[in-house]
Amino acid sequence: MKKHSHIFFDLDHTLWDTDRNAEESLREIFIDQQLKEKGIPDFEQFHICYKNHNERLWGLYAENKVGKDAVRVHRFLNTLQDFQIHDPNIAHQIADHFVERTPNRKHLIPGALELLDQLHGNYHLSIITNGFKEAQHIKLKASGLDKYFDTVFISEEVGVHKPDPKIFNHAVKQAGAVHISDCMMIGDTYQTDVFGALNAGMTAVHFAPGIEKSHELPVITIRQLNEILEHLGN
């Protein structure tokens, strides 16, 4: 007998290879915007600074401490300022180009399609994501992920962000699950995916390829996506 009937996935860093897709776009933008000529020594330094600001701002966004526009633009504005480039116009140009290019890229986390092929038709599959609505729909379609998912819940459309239990409860209800205990959430971010799912009463799975030590139960830790099959039961 199945332990779960509904499986919810985060999108970025869990199924869609955000780091690889973003880096490809940023490399192109670095050249197009002539950032080396503007004073940034090389792409690697620019990329490191961007990733630090991006991660910090997404964390604040999840906590409702900053808005969408702050994330969208300030991750680039702050990065440029690290190199003494104080030009909001350049930051806005980079932000626009980044949002236009990146969602159309198709790189997925290794094993994503193979796992979804096995799950599709046997479980009700859904996405719960904090990503921006105009980007997430494009990512799903361009990468071919959209065909696997019965329902997609984007925090901006729902009106509440992970880790607030309200978005998980909303998703469970809309997806048609009988009991929240029938539901599993798989995501890469402990703060939003795991903590939020646990508080909502779902089985929480932390996709954490970069950590060696597993979490204590009830949190399930996996390092490759196909490991989730061991925890589903049949």
ROPAMAR-18299 format. One record per residue (C-alpha): residue number from 1; residue in three letters; x, y, z. Coordinates in nm, 3 decimals. Each point is the difference from the previous one (the first is absolute). Layout:
# ROPAMAR-18299
+-----+-----+---------+---------+---------+
|   n | res |    east |   north |      up |
+-----+-----+---------+---------+---------+
| NUM | ALA |       X |       Y |       Z |
...
+-----+-----+---------+---------+---------+
//
This chain:
# ROPAMAR-18299
+-----+-----+---------+---------+---------+
|   n | res |    east |   north |      up |
+-----+-----+---------+---------+---------+
|   1 | MET |   0.000 |   0.000 |   0.000 |
|   2 | LYS |   0.126 |   0.346 |  -0.087 |
|   3 | LYS |   0.103 |   0.223 |   0.288 |
|   4 | HIS |  -0.073 |   0.309 |  -0.210 |
|   5 | SER |  -0.238 |   0.091 |  -0.279 |
|   6 | HIS |   0.119 |   0.355 |  -0.070 |
|   7 | ILE |   0.358 |   0.114 |  -0.054 |
|   8 | PHE |   0.090 |   0.369 |  -0.007 |
|   9 | PHE |   0.330 |   0.127 |  -0.141 |
|  10 | ASP |   0.184 |   0.325 |   0.027 |
|  11 | LEU |   0.117 |   0.111 |  -0.346 |
|  12 | ASP |   0.326 |   0.197 |   0.022 |
|  13 | HIS |   0.308 |  -0.198 |   0.107 |
|  14 | THR |  -0.221 |  -0.308 |   0.046 |
|  15 | LEU |  -0.110 |  -0.083 |  -0.355 |
|  16 | TRP |   0.111 |   0.298 |  -0.211 |
|  17 | ASP |   0.377 |   0.056 |   0.010 |
|  18 | THR |  -0.009 |   0.361 |   0.112 |
|  19 | ASP |   0.374 |   0.038 |   0.050 |
|  20 | ARG |   0.097 |  -0.128 |  -0.343 |
|  21 | ASN |  -0.274 |   0.186 |  -0.184 |
|  22 | ALA |   0.068 |   0.326 |   0.183 |
|  23 | GLU |   0.375 |  -0.022 |  -0.052 |
|  24 | GLU |  -0.043 |  -0.043 |  -0.375 |
|  25 | SER |  -0.215 |   0.313 |  -0.020 |
|  26 | LEU |   0.231 |   0.199 |   0.223 |
|  27 | ARG |   0.304 |  -0.090 |  -0.210 |
|  28 | GLU |  -0.175 |   0.136 |  -0.307 |
|  29 | ILE |  -0.111 |   0.314 |   0.183 |
|  30 | PHE |   0.349 |   0.058 |   0.140 |
|  31 | ILE |   0.128 |   0.020 |  -0.357 |
|  32 | ASP |  -0.295 |   0.189 |  -0.147 |
|  33 | GLN |   0.013 |   0.267 |   0.271 |
|  34 | GLN |   0.380 |   0.028 |  -0.027 |
|  35 | LEU |   0.032 |  -0.035 |   0.374 |
|  36 | LYS |   0.372 |  -0.074 |  -0.014 |
|  37 | GLU |   0.054 |   0.331 |  -0.176 |
|  38 | LYS |  -0.209 |   0.166 |   0.271 |
|  39 | GLY |   0.233 |  -0.121 |   0.275 |
|  40 | ILE |  -0.094 |  -0.355 |   0.096 |
|  41 | PRO |   0.320 |  -0.211 |  -0.027 |
|  42 | ASP |  -0.160 |  -0.323 |  -0.118 |
|  43 | PHE |  -0.324 |  -0.193 |  -0.018 |
|  44 | GLU |   0.084 |  -0.231 |   0.292 |
|  45 | GLN |   0.022 |   0.288 |   0.248 |
|  46 | PHE |  -0.321 |   0.151 |  -0.136 |
|  47 | HIS |  -0.176 |  -0.337 |   0.026 |
|  48 | ILE |   0.106 |  -0.062 |   0.360 |
|  49 | CYS |  -0.127 |   0.341 |   0.110 |
|  50 | TYR |  -0.326 |  -0.047 |  -0.187 |
|  51 | LYS |  -0.067 |  -0.339 |   0.158 |
|  52 | ASN |   0.056 |   0.139 |   0.350 |
|  53 | HIS |  -0.238 |   0.291 |  -0.051 |
|  54 | ASN |  -0.256 |  -0.214 |  -0.182 |
|  55 | GLU |  -0.016 |  -0.261 |   0.276 |
|  56 | ARG |  -0.030 |   0.264 |   0.272 |
|  57 | LEU |  -0.278 |   0.188 |  -0.177 |
|  58 | TRP |  -0.201 |  -0.316 |  -0.078 |
|  59 | GLY |   0.018 |  -0.085 |   0.371 |
|  60 | LEU |  -0.137 |   0.343 |   0.087 |
|  61 | TYR |  -0.270 |  -0.039 |  -0.265 |
|  62 | ALA |  -0.115 |  -0.326 |   0.159 |
|  63 | GLU |  -0.024 |   0.182 |   0.333 |
|  64 | ASN |  -0.204 |   0.283 |  -0.159 |
|  65 | LYS |   0.272 |   0.249 |   0.088 |
|  66 | VAL |   0.061 |   0.115 |  -0.357 |
|  67 | GLY |  -0.217 |   0.002 |  -0.310 |
|  68 | LYS |   0.035 |  -0.149 |  -0.344 |
|  69 | ASP |   0.158 |   0.307 |  -0.159 |
|  70 | ALA |   0.265 |   0.013 |   0.270 |
|  71 | VAL |   0.108 |  -0.354 |  -0.081 |
|  72 | ARG |  -0.023 |   0.049 |  -0.374 |
|  73 | VAL |   0.217 |   0.314 |  -0.015 |
|  74 | HIS |   0.197 |   0.033 |   0.323 |
|  75 | ARG |   0.185 |  -0.329 |  -0.042 |
|  76 | PHE |   0.166 |   0.168 |  -0.300 |
|  77 | LEU |   0.012 |   0.352 |   0.143 |
|  78 | ASN |   0.180 |  -0.128 |   0.311 |
|  79 | THR |   0.235 |  -0.214 |  -0.208 |
|  80 | LEU |   0.101 |   0.296 |  -0.216 |
|  81 | GLN |   0.054 |   0.211 |   0.310 |
|  82 | ASP |   0.245 |  -0.260 |   0.130 |
|  83 | PHE |   0.216 |   0.106 |  -0.294 |
|  84 | GLN |  -0.063 |   0.372 |   0.050 |
|  85 | ILE |  -0.243 |   0.020 |  -0.290 |
|  86 | HIS |  -0.284 |   0.223 |   0.114 |
|  87 | ASP |  -0.233 |   0.004 |  -0.300 |
|  88 | PRO |  -0.362 |  -0.109 |   0.056 |
|  89 | ASN |  -0.064 |   0.004 |  -0.374 |
|  90 | ILE |   0.252 |  -0.278 |  -0.059 |
|  91 | ALA |  -0.151 |  -0.202 |   0.286 |
|  92 | HIS |  -0.347 |   0.033 |  -0.152 |
|  93 | GLN |   0.128 |  -0.098 |  -0.345 |
|  94 | ILE |   0.171 |  -0.309 |   0.141 |
|  95 | ALA |  -0.311 |  -0.092 |   0.199 |
|  96 | ASP |  -0.219 |   0.027 |  -0.311 |
|  97 | HIS |   0.234 |  -0.206 |  -0.217 |
|  98 | PHE |   0.042 |  -0.261 |   0.272 |
|  99 | VAL |  -0.376 |  -0.052 |   0.043 |
| 100 | GLU |  -0.050 |  -0.012 |  -0.377 |
| 101 | ARG |   0.272 |  -0.257 |  -0.068 |
| 102 | THR |   0.026 |  -0.232 |   0.296 |
| 103 | PRO |  -0.348 |  -0.158 |   0.024 |
| 104 | ASN |   0.032 |  -0.133 |  -0.356 |
| 105 | ARG |   0.305 |  -0.209 |   0.085 |
| 106 | LYS |  -0.060 |  -0.371 |   0.035 |
| 107 | HIS |   0.262 |  -0.152 |   0.228 |
| 108 | LEU |  -0.152 |  -0.222 |   0.268 |
| 109 | ILE |   0.137 |  -0.156 |   0.316 |
| 110 | PRO |   0.149 |  -0.344 |  -0.083 |
| 111 | GLY |  -0.263 |  -0.270 |   0.030 |
| 112 | ALA |  -0.299 |   0.236 |  -0.006 |
| 113 | LEU |  -0.164 |  -0.134 |  -0.314 |
| 114 | GLU |   0.072 |  -0.362 |   0.088 |
| 115 | LEU |  -0.163 |   0.044 |   0.340 |
| 116 | LEU |  -0.303 |   0.182 |  -0.137 |
| 117 | ASP |  -0.047 |  -0.268 |  -0.266 |
| 118 | GLN |  -0.029 |  -0.257 |   0.278 |
| 119 | LEU |  -0.232 |   0.207 |   0.217 |
| 120 | HIS |  -0.228 |   0.141 |  -0.268 |
| 121 | GLY |  -0.328 |  -0.185 |  -0.017 |
| 122 | ASN |   0.055 |  -0.163 |   0.337 |
| 123 | TYR |  -0.012 |   0.311 |   0.218 |
| 124 | HIS |  -0.164 |   0.340 |  -0.021 |
| 125 | LEU |   0.298 |   0.229 |  -0.071 |
| 126 | SER |   0.008 |   0.371 |   0.080 |
| 127 | ILE |   0.243 |   0.291 |   0.020 |
| 128 | ILE |   0.018 |   0.246 |   0.290 |
| 129 | THR |   0.241 |   0.283 |  -0.074 |
| 130 | ASN |   0.089 |   0.347 |   0.123 |
| 131 | GLY |   0.138 |   0.096 |  -0.342 |
| 132 | PHE |  -0.143 |   0.284 |  -0.205 |
| 133 | LYS |  -0.313 |  -0.097 |  -0.190 |
| 134 | GLU |   0.114 |   0.132 |  -0.341 |
| 135 | ALA |   0.317 |  -0.209 |   0.023 |
| 136 | GLN |  -0.131 |  -0.323 |   0.152 |
| 137 | HIS |  -0.259 |  -0.074 |  -0.265 |
| 138 | ILE |   0.259 |   0.053 |  -0.273 |
| 139 | LYS |   0.254 |  -0.225 |   0.176 |
| 140 | LEU |  -0.250 |  -0.283 |   0.028 |
| 141 | LYS |  -0.104 |   0.019 |  -0.363 |
| 142 | ALA |   0.345 |   0.060 |  -0.153 |
| 143 | SER |   0.159 |  -0.287 |   0.193 |
| 144 | GLY |  -0.284 |  -0.243 |  -0.067 |
| 145 | LEU |  -0.085 |  -0.036 |   0.369 |
| 146 | ASP |  -0.352 |   0.135 |  -0.036 |
| 147 | LYS |  -0.143 |  -0.327 |  -0.135 |
| 148 | TYR |   0.074 |  -0.180 |   0.327 |
| 149 | PHE |  -0.188 |   0.231 |   0.236 |
| 150 | ASP |  -0.372 |   0.003 |   0.070 |
| 151 | THR |   0.013 |   0.323 |   0.197 |
| 152 | VAL |   0.250 |   0.286 |   0.042 |
| 153 | PHE |  -0.008 |   0.234 |   0.298 |
| 154 | ILE |   0.206 |   0.320 |  -0.023 |
| 155 | SER |   0.018 |   0.207 |   0.317 |
| 156 | GLU |  -0.051 |   0.325 |  -0.187 |
| 157 | GLU |  -0.329 |  -0.133 |  -0.139 |
| 158 | VAL |  -0.113 |  -0.163 |   0.324 |
| 159 | GLY |   0.082 |   0.312 |   0.202 |
| 160 | VAL |   0.227 |  -0.160 |   0.262 |
| 161 | HIS |   0.357 |  -0.131 |  -0.009 |
| 162 | LYS |   0.160 |  -0.319 |   0.121 |
| 163 | PRO |   0.068 |  -0.073 |   0.288 |
| 164 | ASP |  -0.341 |   0.131 |   0.110 |
| 165 | PRO |  -0.218 |  -0.310 |   0.057 |
| 166 | LYS |  -0.285 |   0.178 |  -0.177 |
| 167 | ILE |   0.149 |  -0.061 |  -0.344 |
| 168 | PHE |   0.048 |  -0.370 |   0.075 |
| 169 | ASN |  -0.353 |  -0.034 |   0.137 |
| 170 | HIS |  -0.137 |   0.181 |  -0.304 |
| 171 | ALA |   0.194 |  -0.226 |  -0.236 |
| 172 | VAL |  -0.111 |  -0.317 |   0.177 |
| 173 | LYS |  -0.365 |   0.105 |  -0.016 |
| 174 | GLN |   0.012 |   0.109 |  -0.364 |
| 175 | ALA |   0.187 |  -0.314 |  -0.102 |
| 176 | GLY |  -0.280 |  -0.211 |   0.145 |
| 177 | ALA |   0.191 |  -0.188 |   0.269 |
| 178 | VAL |  -0.225 |  -0.161 |   0.261 |
| 179 | HIS |   0.247 |   0.039 |   0.288 |
| 180 | ILE |   0.310 |   0.217 |   0.026 |
| 181 | SER |   0.183 |  -0.306 |   0.133 |
| 182 | ASP |  -0.044 |  -0.149 |  -0.348 |
| 183 | CYS |   0.224 |   0.274 |  -0.137 |
| 184 | MET |   0.377 |   0.024 |  -0.042 |
| 185 | MET |   0.199 |   0.318 |  -0.071 |
| 186 | ILE |   0.344 |  -0.020 |  -0.164 |
| 187 | GLY |   0.223 |   0.307 |  -0.010 |
| 188 | ASP |   0.357 |   0.121 |   0.030 |
| 189 | THR |  -0.046 |   0.283 |   0.250 |
| 190 | TYR |  -0.045 |  -0.091 |   0.365 |
| 191 | GLN |  -0.135 |   0.341 |   0.098 |
| 192 | THR |  -0.283 |   0.004 |  -0.252 |
| 193 | ASP |  -0.067 |  -0.353 |  -0.124 |
| 194 | VAL |   0.075 |  -0.224 |   0.297 |
| 195 | PHE |  -0.096 |   0.229 |   0.286 |
| 196 | GLY |  -0.318 |   0.108 |  -0.173 |
| 197 | ALA |  -0.105 |  -0.353 |  -0.090 |
| 198 | LEU |   0.060 |  -0.129 |   0.351 |
| 199 | ASN |  -0.206 |   0.278 |   0.155 |
| 200 | ALA |  -0.282 |  -0.078 |  -0.241 |
| 201 | GLY |   0.002 |  -0.370 |   0.091 |
| 202 | MET |   0.150 |  -0.138 |  -0.320 |
| 203 | THR |   0.283 |  -0.249 |  -0.036 |
| 204 | ALA |   0.306 |   0.219 |  -0.062 |
| 205 | VAL |   0.288 |  -0.105 |  -0.223 |
| 206 | HIS |   0.317 |   0.207 |  -0.018 |
| 207 | PHE |   0.178 |  -0.038 |  -0.333 |
| 208 | ALA |   0.351 |   0.083 |   0.117 |
| 209 | PRO |   0.270 |  -0.130 |  -0.234 |
| 210 | GLY |   0.261 |   0.219 |   0.166 |
| 211 | ILE |  -0.030 |  -0.116 |   0.362 |
| 212 | GLU |   0.153 |  -0.312 |   0.152 |
| 213 | LYS |  -0.198 |  -0.038 |   0.321 |
| 214 | SER |  -0.367 |  -0.094 |  -0.023 |
| 215 | HIS |  -0.267 |   0.178 |   0.200 |
| 216 | GLU |  -0.169 |  -0.175 |   0.286 |
| 217 | LEU |  -0.342 |  -0.144 |  -0.068 |
| 218 | PRO |  -0.272 |   0.095 |  -0.081 |
| 219 | VAL |   0.196 |   0.191 |  -0.267 |
| 220 | ILE |   0.109 |  -0.227 |  -0.285 |
| 221 | THR |   0.334 |   0.090 |  -0.159 |
| 222 | ILE |   0.086 |  -0.094 |  -0.358 |
| 223 | ARG |   0.307 |   0.087 |  -0.206 |
| 224 | GLN |  -0.124 |  -0.130 |  -0.334 |
| 225 | LEU |  -0.355 |   0.036 |  -0.122 |
| 226 | ASN |  -0.054 |  -0.370 |  -0.064 |
| 227 | GLU |   0.057 |  -0.073 |   0.370 |
| 228 | ILE |  -0.352 |   0.122 |   0.064 |
| 229 | LEU |  -0.132 |  -0.326 |  -0.146 |
| 230 | GLU |   0.130 |  -0.183 |   0.309 |
| 231 | HIS |  -0.231 |   0.207 |   0.223 |
| 232 | LEU |  -0.325 |  -0.015 |  -0.194 |
| 233 | GLY |  -0.116 |  -0.356 |   0.061 |
| 234 | ASN |  -0.234 |  -0.191 |  -0.226 |
+-----+-----+---------+---------+---------+
//
